[in-house]
């Protein structure tokens, strides 16, 4: 190799190296710490009385278990007939003495009559109703839409303290299967449920059930009593021994309970400006712990604050 050839080789190598370094991606900059923002807890703490509403006693259920009370609020605009039938069942004491009979891991806890061969009869209520998987949009007068995209509904948001999906083209709305939502158990036939078997979502939100089961409300207090129940060893989490079942002491409509025995909870108004701050805080959490803001909130991860109010509930 002569001097001229060596010089050309060096120049080619230098050019190649320069091209390689020029095309190499720049090293990603370290994310800047997020600025501090008000947390959900701080927003709730600074809320005003007008940001809250009391539970509707006529549409609130108290399910008393050996470990404490579960408070359920019904949502009649989304399942009018089922809500009325469940209240009728409660008023004829149908659930008293029945049991929690199923706890399936990462899914649901269910209660009702464990005796399929000789089920408890009903009196004035009905065993079966026509399914109410969706309701007309006109029934919902409190919808506040989330701007976030959802994979299960064209639009999602909240209505008077409940997570909902809706399809404006079809004119339909429905309650979503988020954690703590209460639904009506049924068989394969769509119209085979009526409220004698109820379940609550205790795991990852099974949104694929939306519009396949009648959803009637949500638990506003007492979820730890349900979500911590031992998982059933039989298929679908059923308890295979009677001693594993948890007895229901009573299930009553709150309006029928003496005032001194009532629970006193209120729910943040989901159409309030303060609740929109709660959602935004969840969507874009600030520092110092968070490094990256998600810029997104899932319908079932938008918290709906509930608080116990001191004093008597009227």
N, C-alpha and C positions, 0 to 999 in steps of 0.2 A: 504494500500500500504506500503510495507516494504522499507527499505533504498536501497536494491539492485534494486528493480523495479524502484524507483525514479531516481536512477543514470542512468539506461539504457534509461529512457524516456528523460532525459536531454541531453544525448549523441545523441539520435536520432534527437531531435529538433535542436541541434547545427549543426548536419550534414546537415539537411534539409535547414537550413538558409544559411549555407556556400555554398551549391549547388545552392540555389536561387540567391545569390549575384554573384556567379561565372558565372552563365549563363545569367545574366542580361546584355543587351547591354550597351556598354560604351556611355556616354553622348556625343552627337555630338559636335565636336569642332566648335567654332565660325569661320565662313569663314574669311580667311585672306583678308585684303583689296587688291584689284587688283592694280598692279603697274600702274603708269600713262603711257598712250600710246597716240600717236598722234590721234586726232579726224579727222573725215572726213573733217571738215572745215579747219583744219590746213594743212592737206595733199593737199587739193585743193589750199590753199593759197601759198604753196611752189611749186606748179606744174610749169612746163616749157611750153613755147609756143608750143613745139613739142608734148605735151600731148593733144592738142586740135585740132579740125577740124571745119571749118566753115560749116554751113548748105549748102546743095546743093540747090541753088536757083531754079533750074528746078524742083526739087522735094519737094519744100516747099510751103505751102499754108498760106495765110493771110486771116483769117475770121474776119472781122471788125464788131463788135457789138456796140450798143449804149454806153456800158460801157468800151470799149477798144478793143484791138486786141488779137486774139488767133492765135498762130503760130503752124502749124502742119507740121511735116516732114514725107513724105511718104517713104516707103521701097519697091521699085519696085522688088528687088530680091525675095520677098516673095509673091507678088501679082501683077505681071507685068501688066496684062490686066486691073485690077481694078484701079491701080494707073494711068495708061494712060487714062482711061475713066473718072476718077474724074477730072483730069487736063483738059480734053476736056469739061466737064461740066462747070468747072470754066471759061474756055476761051469763052464759049458761054453765060456766065453770068447767068447760070441756077439758081444758089442759091441766086442771088441778089434779095432781097425783100421777100424771103421765111423766115421761122421762126424756132426758137427753140421751139419745140412743146411738149417736154416731159422731165420731171426731176423726176426720180424714186429714192426714198430714198435708200441709200447704194447700188446703182446699176449703172445707166447710165443717161446721158443727151443726147437727140437725136434731130436732126434737119432735116428739109426737107419740103415737101409740105403737108400742113394740109388738102388739099381738095382731098379726095379720089375719089369723083365722077367725078370731072373735073380736073385731074392732069395737071400740067404744062407740055407741050410737050418738047421733046428734039430736037436738031437740028442735029449736027454731031455725038454727043455721043450716047450711047446705054442705054436703060432702064434696060436691063437684060444681064447678062454675066454668063458663066459657072463658078461655084464656084471655088475659089482658097483657100480652107481651109488649104492645105499644099503645099509645094514646094519641088522640088528635092534638096537634100543636096548639090549637085554640084553647085547650084545657090549661095550658101552662102560661100564666100571666107574669111570671117572675124570672124568666130566663135571662141570664147574663152570660154572654159568650166568652169563651177563652179564645185568644188569638192563635194558640198553638195548634199544629196539625195533629190529627188523630187518625189512627189506622182503622178504627171500628165504626166511625160515624162521620158524615160530612161536616157536622158541627158538634162541638161539645161545650159544656159550660156548667153552670149551677143554677138551680131553681129553688129558692126558699130554703137553702141548706142541704140540698141533695145534688149529687153529681148526675148529669143527664147527657144523653146523646140525642140528636135530632136529624131528620132528613127533610129539609124544606120542600124538596120536589115531591115527596110522597105525602107531605103534611103530617108526619109522624114524629113523636118524641117518646123517650123511654128512660127509665132509671138504669144507670150503669152498674155493672158488677164490680164495684170497688170494695176494698176492705171494710167490713162492718155493715155492708148492705144485707138486707133481709129479703129472702125470696120464698116462694111457695113450691114445695116439692110436688112432683107429678110423676106419672108413669109415661110410657111412650106416647100415649094419646095426648094431644095438646090440651084438651079440655078435661083432663083427669085430675086436676088439682083444685082445691077450694080453700086451703088454709089450715087443714087439720095437721099437715106436716109442714114445718117451717125450718129454714136453715139460715145461717149467717156466714158470710165469707170471712174466713180466718187466715187465708194465705195470700199469695200473689194474685192480684186481681184477675179472675177468669173471664175476661171481657168477651171471649168467644161464646159465652152463654147469653150475652145481650140479645134480646128479641127472641129468645128461645124458652124463657121461663118468666113467669110473672114476678116482678120485684115490687115489694110493697112499702119499703121504708129502710131505715137504718138504725143501728144501735148507737145511741148518743152517750151512754154510760154503761160500764160493766163489761167491756170487751175482754179485760184480763181474765175474768171468770170463765169465759168461753174459749179463748184462744189458748189457755194454759191447760185445758182438759187433756188427760192422757189419750193418746191415739188408739183407736180401736184396732184390735189384731185381725179381725175378719175383713174380707174384701170390702173396699170402699170405706174402710174405717169404722164399720159397725162393731159395737160391743157384742161379743159372743157369749157373755155370761151376765145374768141379771144383776149381779152385785157390782158390775162395772158401770151400770147405767146411773145417771144422776137424776134424782127425783125433782120434779117441779112442785114446789110448795103451792104456788098459785100464779095465775096470770090474769091480771085485772086491767081494765081501762082506768086510766089515772083519774078521770072525772068522777068515777064511782068510789074512789078511795077517800076516806076521811082526810080532811085538810092536814091534820097533824101527822099523818102517815105518808104524805106525798114527798117525792123528791122535788128539788127546786133547781132546775137547770134552764139555761138559756143558750141560744145558738146565735153566732154572729150572722147578721144579715148579709147574704152573699150578693145582694145587689147594692151594697154600701160602698162608698169610696174607700173606707178603711179595709174592707175585705179585698179590694183590688190591690191595695198596698201589700196585704198578706200574700197574695198570689205572686206579685212582682218580686217580693223578697224571696220566695221559694224558687222563682224562675232564675233570678240573678243574685245568688247569695254572695255577699261581700266578705271581706277579710275579718280577722286575720287568719283564720284556719284555712279557708278555701283558697285555692291557687287559681283555678279556672272556673269562670262562671258558665253554667250550662246554657243559658239563654233560652231555655225551654222548660216547660213543666208539663208532666203527664196529668191527665184529668184526675187519676186516682192518687196522685201525689200532691195535689193541691189541698192543703189541710183546711178543714172546716172547724174553726174553734168552737168549743163548748165550755161553758164554765158553770159552776154551781154558785147560785146566788144566795146570799144570806137573807134571812127573813122568810115570811110565809108567801107561798104562791097562791094567787087568787084564781 
